[in-house]
Structure formats: C-alpha cells, structure tokens
Amino acid sequence: MFRLQFFIAAAILLSLGQLLALSWWIPLVAILGMALLYPIRNGGAFMQGFWSGLLVWGGLATYYHWTNQGILGDRLATTFGLPDGWLLVLATGLWGAIGAGLAAWAGQALRQAVKPLARA
C-alpha cells in the first residue's frame, strides 16, 4: 500500500510542477520514467498512472475554472457543444488520466522488456 501512495504522491508533485512550467505532455514523460525506474506490480501500473493523472489534470482544470469564475470554461464548453464548463473540466481530467495511465503502463512494460536483457 505504501508503494501505491508513494508512486501517486511523487507522480502528482512531479507532474504538477512540470505542468505549470512546461508543455502538457511533459508530465507523461515523467510518469513513464517513474514507472520505468520504480517497480510496479503488473496490474497496478495503469491504475496508478490513471489516478495520478486524474488528480493532476482534473485538479488543475478545476483550479483554473474556479479562479476565473468559469468564464473561459463555459465559453469553451459551448464551442465543443457541452452544456456546462464543469463537463469540460471532467473531460480534461479524464483525458489526462488516460494519458498518464498509458504512460505508466508503457513504462512498466518497457521495464519488463529491458529486465531480461540486464540479466544476460
């Protein structure tokens, strides 16, 4: 249980710091690197990345939507045919969560693929 909490906390802090300063895809590379270096059990890699991404992207989208009283979110939601800006926040969180989950899964799969080569 501690490994799960450590991975999620580290991924959130690392991703949030990079997301605020750099491009949107940089945290995905960081999560891939963390999953590559930090051992994760087979079934948990996607879910750990998913929850980390959901908290980071969803939290940041919620913060931005909240601080500008939803003006930008509501306008963008209208552009995409959504009735409310909060649905756009939810979609942003899910999009980031899926991307982070796939990055963690890819890092864990790459770790397993490289591991037999290191023993030889």
PELINNOR-V325931 format. One record per pair of residues at least 12 apart in sequence whose ideal C-beta (glycine too) atoms are under 10 Angstrom apart, sorted by sequence separation. I is the first residue (numbers start at 1). J is the second residue. D is the distance in Angstrom with one decimal. If there is no record, write none. Layout:
I/J/D
I/J/D
//
This chain:
14/26/9.8
15/27/3.5
18/30/5.9
61/73/7.9
65/77/9.9
73/85/3.0
74/86/9.1
76/88/5.7
77/89/9.0
14/27/7.1
15/28/8.3
17/30/9.1
18/31/9.9
35/48/7.8
72/85/7.8
73/86/7.4
75/88/9.7
15/29/10.0
31/45/9.8
34/48/9.3
35/49/6.7
70/84/8.4
71/85/8.4
73/87/9.1
74/88/8.3
77/91/9.0
12/27/9.5
15/30/6.0
34/49/8.7
70/85/4.6
73/88/5.3
11/27/8.1
14/30/5.0
15/31/6.5
69/85/9.7
70/86/7.7
72/88/9.4
73/89/6.4
76/92/9.8
14/31/7.8
31/48/8.9
32/49/8.6
68/85/9.8
31/49/5.4
34/52/9.0
70/88/9.5
11/30/7.5
12/31/9.9
14/33/9.0
15/34/9.4
70/89/9.0
73/92/9.1
10/30/9.5
11/31/5.4
14/34/7.1
65/85/5.8
10/31/9.6
28/49/8.8
31/52/6.5
65/86/7.1
31/53/7.3
11/34/5.9
65/88/7.8
66/89/9.1
7/31/9.2
10/34/6.5
11/35/8.8
61/85/9.6
62/86/8.6
65/89/5.1
27/52/8.7
28/53/8.1
31/56/9.3
61/86/9.6
64/89/8.4
27/53/7.8
63/89/9.6
7/34/6.9
11/38/9.5
61/88/7.6
62/89/5.5
65/92/9.1
7/35/8.0
10/38/8.0
61/89/4.5
62/90/9.4
64/92/9.2
27/56/6.6
60/89/9.6
61/90/8.5
27/57/8.4
59/89/9.7
61/91/8.8
62/92/8.9
7/38/6.2
58/89/6.8
61/92/4.1
62/93/7.9
6/38/8.2
7/39/9.8
57/89/9.4
58/90/7.4
60/92/8.3
61/93/6.1
7/40/6.7
24/57/8.5
58/91/9.7
60/93/8.9
15/49/9.9
58/92/6.8
59/93/7.8
61/95/9.5
3/38/8.1
57/92/5.7
58/93/2.6
61/96/8.1
3/39/8.1
4/40/8.7
16/52/9.8
54/90/9.9
57/93/5.2
58/94/7.8
60/96/8.4
3/40/7.5
4/41/9.3
7/44/8.6
11/48/7.3
15/52/6.6
19/56/6.4
56/93/8.7
57/94/8.4
58/95/9.5
59/96/9.7
3/41/8.3
7/45/9.1
11/49/7.0
14/52/9.1
15/53/7.4
18/56/9.5
19/57/7.6
55/93/8.3
57/95/7.0
58/96/6.9
8/47/9.7
12/51/9.0
13/52/9.8
16/55/8.8
17/56/9.9
54/93/5.2
57/96/2.6
58/97/7.3
4/44/6.8
8/48/6.0
11/51/8.7
12/52/5.5
15/55/8.9
16/56/5.4
19/59/10.0
20/60/7.8
53/93/8.0
54/94/7.2
56/96/6.4
57/97/6.7
3/44/8.6
7/48/5.0
8/49/9.0
11/52/3.7
12/53/9.1
15/56/4.5
16/57/9.6
19/60/6.2
53/94/9.0
54/95/9.8
55/96/9.2
56/97/8.7
57/98/9.8
6/48/9.9
7/49/8.5
8/50/9.9
10/52/8.6
11/53/8.0
12/54/10.0
14/56/9.2
15/57/8.4
53/95/8.6
54/96/6.9
55/97/8.4
57/99/8.2
4/47/8.7
5/48/9.8
8/51/5.8
9/52/8.7
12/55/5.6
13/56/9.2
16/59/7.8
53/96/4.5
54/97/3.7
57/100/7.7
4/48/6.2
7/51/9.4
8/52/5.1
11/55/8.8
12/56/5.6
16/60/7.1
50/94/9.3
52/96/9.2
53/97/4.1
54/98/9.0
56/100/7.3
3/48/8.8
7/52/7.4
11/56/7.6
15/60/9.3
52/97/8.1
53/98/7.3
55/100/9.4
9/55/9.8
50/96/9.5
51/97/7.3
53/99/6.1
54/100/7.8
4/51/8.8
8/55/7.5
12/59/8.4
50/97/4.8
53/100/2.6
54/101/8.8
8/56/10.0
49/97/8.0
50/98/7.0
52/100/5.5
53/101/6.3
49/98/9.2
50/99/9.3
51/100/8.5
52/101/8.4
53/102/9.2
47/97/9.9
49/99/8.5
50/100/6.4
51/101/8.3
53/103/8.1
49/100/4.4
50/101/3.5
52/103/9.6
53/104/8.5
46/98/9.3
48/100/8.9
49/101/4.2
50/102/8.8
52/104/7.5
48/101/8.0
49/102/7.3
50/103/10.0
51/104/9.8
46/100/9.3
47/101/7.0
49/103/5.8
50/104/7.7
46/101/4.4
49/104/2.7
50/105/9.1
45/101/8.0
46/102/7.2
48/104/5.7
49/105/6.6
45/102/9.7
46/103/9.5
47/104/8.4
48/105/9.4
49/106/9.1
45/103/9.5
46/104/6.2
47/105/9.2
49/107/8.1
45/104/4.7
46/105/4.4
49/108/8.8
44/104/8.8
45/105/4.8
46/106/9.5
48/108/9.1
44/105/9.7
45/106/8.6
45/107/7.2
46/108/8.3
42/105/9.9
45/108/3.6
40/104/7.2
44/108/8.5
45/109/7.8
35/100/9.8
40/105/9.2
43/108/9.9
38/104/9.7
42/108/7.5
45/111/9.0
36/103/9.9
40/107/8.3
41/108/8.7
42/109/9.5
45/112/9.7
28/96/8.7
31/99/8.7
32/100/9.1
35/103/7.2
36/104/9.4
40/108/5.1
27/96/8.2
31/100/5.1
34/103/9.1
35/104/4.3
38/107/8.7
39/108/8.4
30/100/9.5
31/101/8.7
32/102/9.0
33/103/8.9
34/104/7.5
35/105/7.5
36/106/8.6
37/107/8.1
38/108/9.1
42/112/8.1
24/95/9.7
28/99/5.4
31/102/9.4
32/103/4.3
35/106/7.5
36/107/4.1
40/111/8.1
24/96/8.2
27/99/8.7
28/100/6.2
31/103/4.5
32/104/7.0
35/107/2.9
36/108/7.6
39/111/7.2
27/100/7.0
28/101/9.9
30/103/8.4
31/104/5.3
32/105/9.1
34/107/6.9
35/108/4.8
36/109/9.4
38/111/8.7
39/112/9.8
25/99/7.9
28/102/8.1
29/103/7.3
31/105/9.9
32/106/5.8
33/107/6.6
34/108/9.9
35/109/8.8
36/110/5.6
37/111/7.8
24/99/8.9
28/103/4.3
31/106/9.3
32/107/4.1
35/110/8.1
36/111/5.1
27/103/8.4
28/104/9.1
31/107/7.0
32/108/9.2
35/111/6.9
39/115/9.5
19/96/8.8
30/107/9.9
33/110/9.9
25/103/9.3
28/106/9.3
29/107/9.5
32/110/7.8
36/114/8.1
28/107/9.9
15/96/8.8
15/100/7.3
12/100/10.0
15/103/10.0
11/100/7.3
11/103/9.6
11/104/7.8
7/104/8.3
//
